[in-house]
Every structure is written in C-alpha cells, then in structure tokens.
C-alpha cells in the first residue's frame, strides 16, 4: 500500500510545527467554554421565581466539573492531538439531551427535581422559571452545539488500525453500569420539601432525561469507542467519562454536606463507570504500529463475542432461577408475602435465558441463534419488574426486610442486558462479511409480521388476568414499576417484527422465534399467577398473546423456507 503523502486536517498525529487548530475546532472550543461558564454560573441569579437559593454554595464545584472537557480539549490541542480534542467535546455533548430533559423539571415542578446543589425549597408555592434557568439551558445548548461542530470538523476516518480486543465489550459493560446508576435514586432525603425517587418512579421530565442519559452513557460510549481513529475513540471515552462525573459528583457531595440527606449507591455506580471509561480510553487509543496498514476497528472475534454473550445469558438465567427459588422478602408476623406469585414468572424467564445462552455456546448453532438473544433478554425485566414491585410495596407499606431473592432478581438484569448488547455487536460483525446490497422487503413475511405486531402490542397492552376489584398493572392503566417490563417486552416484539421482513431468511426466523418466546412468557403469566386472586379469569391480553404465538410460529416457518437469494 502506498503511504499517505500527508495527514489531513484533524489527524491525531502530533503536529511538528504546532500549527493552529482548524477554524471549526476553535469555534467548537469557544462554544464549549461558553457552555461551561453558563452551566456553572448561570443558576446563580436564580432558577425559579419566587427565588430559592441552593442548599449550599455548590457553584464552584459545578463550574469546575463543567470546565473539565474544554480545558482537557485545550491541553490536547496544544499537544497537537486535534482528533482527540474534538472527540472530548463530542463525548461531553452526548449526555446533553438527557441533562436538558432532567432540568426541564424546574419548569414543570421544581419540588420534583431533587437538585439541592441548585435550589432548596421551603414551601409548596407556585413557581415560574427565572433568568437563571434560561442561562442554564443556553449553556447546555452551547455544549451540544460544540460537540456537533467538533464532530463535523474531525478527521476520524484517517486513524490507524488498532488492536483493542475486548475493549469495546468492557466499554459497553461500563456503560450499562452507568445506566443502572443513573436510573437509581441519587440519595435519600428526610426533608419533606425534597422528595427523592428513582428515575423510573419519578416525574416525567426526570424519567425521560434520566433514560436519555442512560442510553447515551451506554450506546454513546460504545459508538465512540468504535471509531476507526484510535485517538478519536480515546478522546470520546474521556469526554463521556467527564460528563458522567459531572452527573455523579453533585449528589454525592450533597449527601455529604447536608444533614437531612443520606447516601445512595446510584451516583457511586455512575462514578465507577466514569472512571472505568476514562481508564479504558487508554487502551482504546493505542495504535497497532506506526506503519500499520489496517484501517478498520478490530472488534473482538465473532466467536468470542458469541461465547461472551452466551456466558452472560447463562449467568442471568441462573440468577433468575435462584430468585425464583429463594424468598424475596421477610414479612412481619401474620402478613402474607406479596412477591410469592409474581416471583413465579422468573422460572420461565430464567429458562428462556438459559436455553438461549446454552445455544450460543454450541458452535454449530450459535450463528443461527444469535438474533434470538437481543429479543428474549427482555423476559427478565418483564418477570423481575413484577416481583420487585411487590418487594418495594412490602418494604414501604409493611416494613418488610429484603431477602436474597430480590437482590438476585435485580442483579440478573445487568448480565442479561450485557448479553443482549454483545449479541447485537456480534450481528454487526457478522453483517460486515455479508453482501446486503440485494436486500428487499419480502411480502410473504411482511404481512403476517405486521399482524403479529398488532397482536403482540395487544398482548402487552391489555391484562392477561382479570378479577373482581383488581386492576392489573398495564401500559395505559395503573402504570407502575411492573409496567416498565411490559413496555420493554412490547418494544422488543414490535422491533423484531418490523425488522424480520428485511432480514435474511434464517435471521428473520430467529427474530420471530425470539418474539414468540417473549410472548409465551407473557401468556404463561395466567396459569402461574391466577391462583393469588379469587374468581380470576383470562383477560383479553391472554387471547391476543395466544393468537400472536400462532402467527409468529407460522411466519417463522415461512421465513426460514424462503430461498436465501430473495433476501
């Protein structure tokens, strides 16, 4: 291969003559500094009217945390590492949409924001946004725009090849850890004007914002780590890590300095994930050799990815089975355990994950079964949400003690999600060697898939179990912790049925089979849990589920028999 005559603008190689940074990068840096100043100092005039000051003088800390990405980018530019500097700004911007969503709670209801570093309420009066909120919002938008400008001006396609075996998988695991931490409560509060809840039970802006941060922490870090330029991958991980630190540190400091707040593990998990991403940025940026001719990111070997996915699925399935066997709570004398029947759903969920994990460890079947796992992993949150909801209710209402079953059910969610992510990455690696230019929508699969989509949506939207004076948790009624499992399961089935007509025959059949397994777990909820309610009867969701199972099975058979050439 002929050596490149020069390095294009934005290359990560140090500049011998320390040339000035390109105009786009300088503009991005100015925007990043402006955004950091507004984020750190903007709230000082007050976020709401009537005015409510912060619980403690936190603005120096907030300003310092906001300045980390632009200061780091400036130092990297001085060393000639322009691609790395650009990526730092891009990584910092990844979390901005979620942070904006969380801050919108100040407009809806400041009492639900739980941000003592920004304000402390002492009344329940009606509040309106003050100039400080708009300055804070402008700061977030400036940071986001800086990332967009830095991305457009980067030269990440010129990077040398890297040898980062396993780094991407570790990045995704750290991202999932950060996502779990973000969705947990930031601290516990004894202040009646400071109501603290986990994101899943919190107000809508906090829920949406936290979900966006969680997705950005895992997906954004993975995408940046997958850059073909090793220095861009390194800078991206540094940027995401800095943004996560800015999310995790204020709640920890608040719990440390305020007497009416107590420590929670959520911010600690986020901080550990941030430090892990920063540490992983070092091996992610190591090039193979100065004269390497490899230009593509070397993902872990396909077989290794499939093996790891299978092992994580087996771990998740084993934890689910353990959770189904052992008690979830210890109730006070004379009170019935409310988690007994919901915990039965962990049996089929664990069995599905054990089967999927075992199948991925069989070399002859791994490739055919690989698309099943990104769909069926949702059976675990589908099953665990109900049992954990019962545990939360027992602890809050009756003072019950949490036992090992609840911890096992909660911990099982993490390896299940990691297994799904690894299987998805394996699919991307597999498709790199497949000619997809002749892909077409197959009508023989499209029509029944759309029918299965509608039936599947009905199976999770309507209850499978009815009884007098009982309202089942659902997507549109009695929305609670259990409902999130239903939402995830419905999204997985809908996504799989939408993708199946566009996939290769064997992969389409696997997606549809995975959807059928998810629907099957929903259907068996009736025979497993109906005994807890007198005069229980099948709900309309059960019949939707049974019909969906039939359609999915027939469609999967039809998809597998379609000639490969037509796909």
PyMOL commands that set and color helices and strands:
alter all, ss='L'
color gray80, all
select helices_A, chain A and resi 23-45+59-78+82-94+96-103+105-108+110-112+131-152+156-158+167-183+199-201+204-225+230-257+266-284+302-325+339-342+345-360+363-376+378-398+404-431+443-461+481-500+505-523+525-532+540-560+564-566
alter helices_A, ss='H'
color red, helices_A
select strands_A, chain A and resi 48-49+128-129+187-189+261-263+329-330+401-402+465-466+537-538
alter strands_A, ss='S'
color yellow, strands_A
deselect
rebuild
show_as cartoon
